[in-house]
Amino acid sequence: MPTYELAVIFKSLQRPEFAQAIKRSCSYVMEQGGLIRGMENLGLKPLPYKLRNHGQRFNEGNYILIRFDGKTDIPAQLEGSFKYDTDVIKKRVFLEEKWVPPCTTGPCEFGELKNPDHEKGIWWARVRRRFVRSERRKAQKKA
């Protein structure tokens, strides 16, 4: 079963109502056969822009992130479950991708030049040219 992340923004609620809304959200996931792995409360934050849901406008919301394992059809089923929940402003289900360290698959190139001393050589050539020019000017001024 793949791992998913459910990002939910709840409207600004009092603590007991907020706890009930979180329990309700977790029960939606478990009703669809999901196994909850963890939950993170990101707190009450201002929304990036005004959102409308269920005929109301919202400026701030409580952000919650729920990690769970489930079948591949769970995201579509959760959309239907959250559709009529009036405490939810916005919800989104993401497929959690496993982080793969670089250079474990394929060649280890980060877009650098094949010869790292190439840029140093160009830089030193410019410095030498400037130095030579300045020495010539000094010699011309003395003469």
N, C-alpha and C positions, 0 to 999 in steps of 0.2 A: 504494500500500500504506500502510495506517495505521501510525502509530508506537505501540508498546506499551512499558510498563514492567513488568518482571517483578521482584517483590519476593520474595526468598527468605531464609528464616531457616534456617541450618544449625546442627546441634548443635555444641557446643564440640569442635573437632578440633585436632590438631597441624598445624603449617604444611604439611608435604607432603601430608597427607591432605586438608586444606582446599583446597589447590591442585587436587588431583585432583577433588574434589567440584565446584569451580567450572568446571573444564574439562568435566566431565560435563554440567553444567547448560547450558553454552554449546553443547555438541554436541546436546543435546535440541532447542534452538531452531533450530540450523542444519539438523538432520535434517528438521524440518517446513518448511523453506524460508525461514526467517527470516534477516534480515541484521542482525548485531549492530552497533549504532552506538556503544555505550559501556557501561562498567561502573564501578560505584562501590562500594567496600568501606566500609561504615559502621562496621565493627569489631565487637568482642565486647561485647555489652551484656546487662544483665539483662532478662529477659522481663517484660512488664507483669503477667503472671499465669502460674501453672504450666501448662505445656502437656504433653499426652500424645500420643505418636505411636509407632507400632510397639511398643507395650507398655512404653514407657519414659516417665519424667517428666523434664521439663527446666525448669531455672530460668534459664539464660542461653543465648544463641545468637549466632552470627555473622550479621550482617545484610549482604546484598548486593542491589544494585539494578542490573538489566541493562536497557538501553534497546535496542530492536530494532524493525525494520520487518518486517512480515509480512502474510500473507493474513488475512482476517477469521475463518477457522476455526482459527487457531493457538491461541487461548486454551483451547479445549476439548481440542485434541490434547495440549497441554502438561500439562493436568491428569492425563491418563492416563499420560504419560511420567514425571511426578514421583511418581505414586502409590506406586510400589514402591521408591523410593530411600530407603534407611534413614538417610542422612545429613541429609535434609531434614526439618525440624520443621514448617514452614509455608511455603506459597507462594501468591502471588496475582498475577494478570495484570491490569493496568490499561490502559485506553486513554488515551494521553497527549493531553490537550487543548491546543490552541495558545492562548497567552495573547493576548487581544485588549485593547488599551489602551482605557480608558473614553472615551466621547464619539466613537468612530470609527463606531459604528453607532447610529443613533437619537438622540433628544434627550439633552442633557447635563444631567441633573438628578440630584442626590445626596440628594434628600429635604429640601432646605433650603426655607425660606420664600421666597415670591415677592419679598417686600420685606425685605431683610436689615436695614434700619434699624428695622423694626417692634419687634424685641426690645430694641434700644437705647432706643427711645422709651418702652416700658413700664418699663424699668429706671430711666431718668431720672425718670419720673413718680413712681415709688416713692421715689426718693431725695429729690425735692422735697417730697413729702408728709411724709416723716419729718423733714426739715429744718424745714418749717413747723410741725409739731407740737412739735418741741423748742423752737423760738423762742417759741411760745405759752406753753409750760410755764414757760420762763424769765421771760417777762413776768408771768405770774400769780404766780410766787414772789416777784418784786420788789414787786408791788403789795400 
